[in-house]
């Protein structure tokens, strides 16, 4: 279904649409914001690698 989605011509068309919607001046701001968000997400995963433990209250009700 999505086999030809990431061909170079499709990526160029998507880039052009994004430039029309957001404008060329906003793209660097959007990119830096997304980069900061991804790095914060990775940092939060490294800081807390343990999954939360299940509550004992939920298990005692069963």
N, C-alpha and C positions, 0 to 999 in steps of 0.2 A: 504494500500500500504506500509506504513512504520511501521506496527504493531510490527514486530520482530526486529527492527533495534537496539534497546538499550538493547538487551539481554547481559548477562555478557561475553559470548564467543565472540560476535561481538565487544564489547568494548576492549577486550584483543587483538584481531586481529588488530583493528584500532591503539591501542597503540604501538604494535610491528611495524606496518608500519611507524608510525610517528618516532619511534626511529631509524629505518633504514634510513629514509630520512634525518632527522636532526642530528642524533647522540645523544648519551647520555649526552655529555658535553654541548650541546646547549639547551637542554630542560629547565633547570632552568632559563636561560636567556630569553627564549621565554615566559615562564610562568610569570616571574616577569614583563616583558614588557607588556604582556596582562593585568596583574593585575593593573598596573599603568594606562594603557589606560582606563580600565573600571572605575577605581576610578576617573580619571579626567573627564570622561563623566558624571558620576553621580554628581560630584561636579558642573559641568557647568549647568546641568539641575536644581539643587537646587538653584543656583545663579540667574537664569533667568527663573522663572516659568511661566511668562506671555507670551502668544504667540504673535508674531508680529502683529501689527495692519495693516489692508489692506490700500493700498495707495488710497488717494482720487482721484488721477488722473485716476486710472483705472475705478473707479465707474462713474466719470463724462463723460467718453467717451461713455458709454452705452446709 
